[in-house]
């Protein structure tokens, strides 16, 4: 079987590098509910074994007396149905009580509630406001969401400079989605930062080394072309394979081309066809074209 490789234009490569919005969802709920220890010993009996219902009753008493940690914990309890009947409205109410007293996790959860209309009327302005409160206290997911809000003008005036600032705050705390978005901003320029291939590659690598497939493909491309980093074909192949094995169709196509041509790897037609088929199965037009032409050549023999 003879495979014909259709080279990818630079514009096609650029379209692959899109801003990340948390796996297709605009905001993140990954660390939504992490109960904090309750500080007031009046409601705790050392060594006593109590039921979740009794624990929730005591916590509710403390929450209704105005303790923000207890309010946050009751929000978690109502959100999850843990010791109380699940109730999104009550969850949102307790989260907001704690948020308005400065509890950073509650501020983030209140932002989510307003964003999704979960227990409250949907309100992008309030969502952005609470995300920003949490972001300005250092919560990296809130910083990421605030960056998205400024990027899209969702509940705030659109502001690329502020978007880039909040993405960078989150990125520098290790938030992988923010790292990828900062890298994209530096790669393209104009999104609140000056174009800088070296900084783009640095942030792509931070995200790639945390397992972000799009960043792995982008870093592979940088190593292959020598953009912002010294050209290194072996590293390009390594990161391309990491992305390909996570299902990135463009990485699968490029890795197939490398196996076909022996570029950075030992030439291996079997592996080339395998990765072409992976990419083609995801709708990659270049891979489909290569396979079709290859089959046509075989049929014509």
N, C-alpha and C positions, 0 to 999 in steps of 0.2 A: 504493500500500500504506500503510495507516494503522497505525502502531505504537502500542500502548498501553503506557505505562511503568508498571510496578508498582514503587512506591517501596520502598526497602529500609529495614527497621526497624533501629534502633540495635543491637539484639541480634544481628541477622544480620551487621552490620558487625564487631561484636566477635568473633564466632566465626571470622571470617577472619583475625584477628590472633593467630596461635598461635605458641608458642615454636619457634624454629628448632633442629633437631637435625641439622645438617649434611646437608641434602638427603635426609632420610629415614634416613640412617645415623647411628647414635648417636655415633660417634667419627670423628675425622678422620685420614686417612693422607696428606694432601697433601704434607707435607715429611718423610716418614718416613725416607728414606735419603739423607743428604748426607755423603759421605765427607769427613773432615777430613784435613789434611796430616799426614803422619807425621813426628814431630820428631827421630827418632834416625838420624843419617847413617850408622851402621854398616851399615845394610842397603840403602843407596842408592849407586849408582855414577854420579857426575856424567857426563852426556853419553851414558850407555849406553842402548841401546834394548833393553828386555826384554819378554817376552811377558806377557800378563795372568796366565797360569798361574804363571810365575816370580815375578811381582809378588805374587800371592796367597800363594805359598810363603814368600816373605820376610816378608810381612805377618803370616802365621800364626806364624812363628818369634817375631816381636816380640810378637804377641798372647799367645802361650803363656809369654812371659817377663814378662807382666803389664802391658804398656803399654796404657792405656785407649783411646787414639786408635786403636791398631792393633786392639784388640778390637772397637771399634765398626765399623771398616772391614771386619773379617772377618765381623761380623754382617751387614753390607750385602752382602758378597760371597756368603755362603751364602743370604741371602734372595733374591737376584736371579740366582744361578747365574752369577756373574761371575768367571771364572777358576777356579772350583771347581764341583763338582756341587751343584745346588740342594738345600738341606737345611734345612727349617724348624726342626728340633730344634737343629741346630748354630747357626743364626742366633740363635735365642732364647738359647742358652747364652752366646754371645759378647756379645750385647747386655746380658745380665744381668751378666756379668763387668765390663763397662765401666760399667754403671749403678751397680753397687755401689761403684765408685770415684768416682762423682760426675759421670760424663759425661751432660750434660743430654739430648742427643739419644738416647742409649742408654736413659736412663730413660723417655723418651716411648715409644720403640719397645718396651721391655719391658712398659710399660703396655698397649700395643696387643696384644702377644702374649698376655698374660693375659686381656685383654678378649675376644679372638676365639678363644682356645684354639689359637693358631697356633704349634706347636712345643712347647707346654707345656699342661698341664691348664688349662682355663678357670677363672678365679678372679677374681671381681669385687673382692674385698678387696685382692688383690695389684695388680690393675689400678689401682684407686683410689690405692693407696699410691705406686706408681711415677709415676703422673700428678701426684700432689701434690708429689713430690720435684722433678720437672721444673718444675712450676708455680711452686714457691717459688724456683726459680733464674731465673724470668722467661720461660719458654717460653710463648708466647701460646696455642698450640694445646693445650698441657697445662693451662693455666689454664681454657680453655674446657671441656675434658673434665672437669676437676675441678669446675667449676661444674655441669655436667650430673650428675655423680655425687652431689653434695650436693642438687641439685634433686630427683632421683628416689630418693635413698636407696640408690644402687647401689654396694655395697661399703663404704659409710660410713653413719653415722646421717644421716637426712634433716635438712637444715638450710638453710632458705631464706636466712638472713642470710649464711652462708658461700657459698652458690651465687651470690648477688648480688655478693658481694665479689670472687669469682674471675672472674665474667663481666665485672665492671667493670675489673679488672686487664687482662684480655685486650682488652676494648673500647678501653681507653686506649692500647693498642699498635697499634690499627688492625685488630683481628680483626673482620671484618664480621659474622659470625654472633653474636659476643658483643655487638657494638653493637646489633644488632636485639633480642637478648634483654634487654639492659639497658633499652632503650627500652620494651619490653613491660612490664617490671617497673615502671617509672615510670608508664606509662600506667594500669596496673591497680591498682597499690599492693598491699601485702600479701605480695609475694614478696621479703621481706627489705629493702624500701625503702618510704618513704612515697610516696604518689601525688603526681606532679609533672608536669603536662602540658608545662611548658617544657622540663624535662630529657628527657622522652620524645621531644619533637619534635627536640631537639638531637641525640640519639643516632639517631633515625630518619634524620635528614638525613645524618649521618656514614655510615651503612650505605647509604642511597639513593645517595649520590654515589660509592659504590664498586660500584654496579650491583645491589644486592640488591632484587629485584622486590617482595617483601613489604613492605620498608621504603619503597620508592617509592610503593606504594599507600597505606600508612599515612600517609606525609608528605602525599600529595595530599589525603587526608581531613582532615588537620590544617589545611592551608591553606584548604580549602573551608569548614570549620566555624569556623576561627579558634581552634583548640584549641592553646594553648601557643605560638602564633605569630600575628602579625597576619594577618587574613583576606586572601587573595590568590588570586583565581579563576584568573588566568593561570598562576601557579605550580602551583596545584592541577591544572590541565589538563596542564601540562608533565610533572609527575611521574606523573600518571595514565596518560598516553600511554607514558611510558617503561616502566611496569609492564605495561601492556596489550600492548605490542609484545614483551615477554618472555614473554607467555603467561599472565599473571595474569587469571583469568576474571572476578573481581569488578571489576578495573580496566577490563577490556574492556566489561563491562556498564555501568559508570558513564560511561565515555567515550562509549559509544553514546547514553546518555541526554543527555549534554551536546551531542553533534552533533544529536540530534533536536530539542532545545529551544533550541539556539543559546546555551547557557550557557557563556560563556568562550571559545567558538569560533564561527565563522560556521556558521549552520545548514546542515546537509548530510545529507539523508536517505540518500544513497548510503553515506556513511561510517558513519552510524548503523546501517544494516542490516548492513554489513560487520562491525562490531564486535559487534553482537548475535549474528550467526551464529558468530563466533569463540567467544564466551562460551557460546553454546548448544551448540556442538560439544564443549565440555568438560563439559557436564552442568549448566551454570548454569540453575537453574529459572526465575529471573526473566527471563533472556534468552529462554528457550524459551517462556515464557508470553507475552512481548511479541510474539514472532514469530508465534505461533499465533493470537493475537487479531488481529494485523495481517492475516494471511492470511484469517482468517474474514471480516473486514470487506471485503476485496477480493472474495472469493467471493460475498458477499451483495449486491454492487452490481448 
